[in-house]
C-alpha cells in the first residue's frame, strides 16, 4: 500500500475493528421448565457421574441440582443436556447397552420437547448464527468479481482463517483484529492498483511466437554436435546430448506473427525422449508475462520414437528417429520466481504435429513451463529407460509456443472504469495520473457508485459521507486525486458492511438472503441478477429461491462452491501436505499428474452428482467415476490415452466407486509412508457417516505401523483395544479403517503391505526413473465388524452395509451443507427441519441437487 494513504485510514480502521467486534448480541435468558427425566438420571447415572471426580468430567449430579434450583433447564446448561440426550438416544449410556428400548424412547421423547423449545428461544433472541466476516477466499473472489480481475491473488496476502466444525465459514472462528484489517487494507490497495489503466489508449494485443530451439530453458544444459542432414531424415535434423536427450534443430529466432512466413519453420522443434537429466523442467523462458491478465497460449508439437543406438546401454539413437506410436499427455504450468508453479491446463500431443490452445489468466512476471507428464524425470542408470522397448523409446517434440495477450476486451479495464470512470489519464515519470473535472463532484459521484457496487445493499448518504471524508482528508495531506480516492475505496473494502455479512436475528432481509445464497453457491458477492431480485423484494419466495439456486449451480462460478466445499469437507486442500515416501513409494514420489488427477476426479465426481441430481448413495458407492490415462492405470481400469478426465463406467468387479476409494481421499488420510485404520476410520465416521469421534486421550500414544513388516497394525490395535476405555471409541473407528487397508498411501490397491525388508525383493522404477526394490510384507486383512455386529470381508461388502442407511448418509451431507451455507452447524432445534428436508427428498433417494434446493428454502437458511 502507498504509505501516504495509510494515515487517513487509521481512525477509520479503529472504528471498523470496534464495529466488527460488536457482532455478538447478548444471550436471552428465558429458560423452560423441565422435570420429567429427573428420576431416570438419578437411578442410572449418579453412580458414575457425580462426586469430586465424575466419569469423563461430566457431572450429572450438578445438572440435577441446577434443575432443582431453577425448576427447569438453565440456558447455560443446554449443551450438556443435549449431550445427555444424544448419548442415551444412541444407546451409549448407560454403558453396556444403554436403557431398555421402551425406557429409552420414553426418556428421549420427554427430553426432546423442552430442549427444542429452549433452543428455539435462544435462536430467536440471538440468531442461530453469529455475525461473521468473509473468509480470505470469499474476500478474494468478491474483490475479483467487483474489479473484473479473475487473476488477482489475494488470499495468500491475508492471515489464515480459523476453522470450526471442519469449515472456515463459522463466525466464532473468524476473529477480527488490527492485524487482520492491516492485511485487508494492503490486499485491497494492491488489487485496485493492479487494475489501473497504465496508458490512455487501448494497448495493442501482441501475438508472439517463441521457438523452442531458442529457449535457454530448453537448451542451456545441452552439448551440441553436428546434426544429421541425410535426405531420408531431412525432417528430423537432430542434436544429441550425451545419452538420452534429443534436440530437433531450430535455427530461427522467436517470431512475431506478421513479420514473416511461419510455414517455412514448421519442422523446427525441440524433442525430449522419455528420460533426461534432473531437473527436466524445460521452460519457454524468453516469454515473461508483461502484465497480469487474460492470454491465449498455442503450442505446436508432436510425439516421436527414438531408436536404440546401443543395445547394451539402451542409448537413444540420433540417427533412428521415426513417427511416434501414441499420443502423450502434456501439462502446462506457469512459473514465477522462486519456482512458484500454477497448473494452467493440459492437452495431448499427437503423432502428427498439432496445435493445442489454452485460454489462461497469467500474473505479471510468469513464464511458461510444459511437462510431458508421462515421461520420466531423470536419467535412469545405465540408460535403462523404463518406458523403452526393444527397438526404442517415446519422446515429445515441442516446436513453438505462440502467445496472444494480454487480451483486453475493453479499455480502460472494467476495474479502472469502476474506480475512475472515463476521467482523463495522464502520466508522469512514475505512474498514471487521473485528472478530475471537478474534484468535489467527481469524488462524491465516484464514491457513491463504488460503495453501491461493493455493498450488498443500497448505500445511504451517511455511508457515502463517511468515505468521502476519508478522501477529503487524504487530499488535504497533499495526496494525488487517484491516491486519495484509492484510500477511500480501501476503507470501503475494509468496512464491516463489505467485510461482514449484515444479518440480524430473525428472518433475513432480501439483501442478506442474496448474500448468503451467493456465498453458498458462488463463494463470492451476489451477481447482478441476485441484487436485482433482492432490490425488488422477489427473492424470499420459495420458488424464486429454488430457481436462483439452480441458476447458480448451472453457472460456471459454481465451481468455486464445489472446490471450496470439498477442500474443507473432504480435506482436499491438504492433498499436497504430505508426499509419498521416496524410499518406500518412489513410484508415486514426484508424480504431480497423479495427485492433480486424483483431486480433479473428486471435484468432477461431486459436480456430476449436482449436475445430474444423483442420489446421495453415490457418495458411498457408484458405478462410475472420472479418470484419465494416469488414474485408469492407477486404478487398474481399462486403459486409454489422454490427460483429460472423462466419465467412465466402472467394471462390475471394481473396488472403486464412491468417495471412500478415490485416490484423493485415500491420500489425505495417509501420511505418505504408512496408512492407519484409526486415522482413516475416524475420518470416514466424521466426514461421511456423521458419527463424531472424540479426540484420543493425551496420555495414549499413537499407533505407528511397522514399515519393516514385523507386525501388522491390526495386531497392534488388538492390544490397544484390550483397554475397555480405548475400545469404546475404537469399536466405532476401526472397522471402516480396516476395510481401507486394501489401499496404500496414494490409493493404489494392495493385497499385502509394502515393506523394506524381506527375502524376495520386487523390482520397480520410480517416477524419477531410478530403479528400486521393495518386498511384500504381511497380507492385508480388510475384514471387520460394525458396532451393531454386522461383519464384512472387504471394502465392497462394507459399502453395501453402509448403504443400508441411505438416509443417514444423506443426513450427514445435509448437516455439512448447512454448516457451510449458514456459517453454523445445525442446532438441536434444526434437527426437525433436517428430517423434513430428508422426508421431501426420500422418494427420489435423496438427490444431491434437490437436497441443496430444500436447504435454501428452509428456515435454517432463511433466518439468521
ABEGO torsion letter per residue (X at the ends): XBAAAAAAAAAAAAAAAAAAAAABBBBBBBBBBBAAAAAAAAAAAAAABBEABBBGGBBAAAAAAAAAAAGBBBAAAAAAAAAAAAAAAAGAOBBGGEBBAAAAAAAAAAAAAAAAAAAAAAAAAAEABBBBBBBAAAAAAAAAAAAGBAABBAAAABBBBBBBGGBAABAAABBBBAAAAAAAAAAAAAAAAAABBABABBBBBBBBBBBAAABAAAAAABBBBBBBABAAAAABBBBBBEAABBBBBBABBBBBBGABBAAAAAABBBBBBABBBOBABBBBAABBBABBEBBBBBBBBBBBBBBBABAAAGBBBAABBBBBABBBBBBBBBBBOBGBBBBAEBBBBBABBBBBBBBBBBBBGBBBBBBBAABBABBBBGGBBAABBAAEBBBBBBABBBBBOBBBABOBBAAAAAAAEABBBBBBAABBBBBBABAAAAAAAAAAAAAAAABABBBBAAAAAAAAAAAAAAAAAGBBAAAAAAAAAAAAAABAAAABBBBBBEBBBAAAAAAAAAAAAAGBBBBAAAAAAAAAGAAABAAAAAAAAAAAAABAAAAAAAAAAAAAAAGAAAAAABBBBAAABAAABGBAAAAAAAAAAAAAAAAAAAAAGBBAAAAABBABBBBBAAAAAAAGBBBBBEABBBBBBBBAABABEEAAABAAAAAAABAGABBBAAAAAAAAAAAAAGBBBBBBBAABBBBBBBAAGABBAAAAAAAAAABAAAAAAAAAAAAAAAAAAABBAAGBBBABBBBABEABBBBBBBAAGBBBBBBBBBBBBABBBBAAGBBBABAAAAAAAAAABAAAAAAAAAAAAAAAAAGBBBBAAAAAAAAAAAAAAAAAGGBAAAAAAAAAABAAAABX
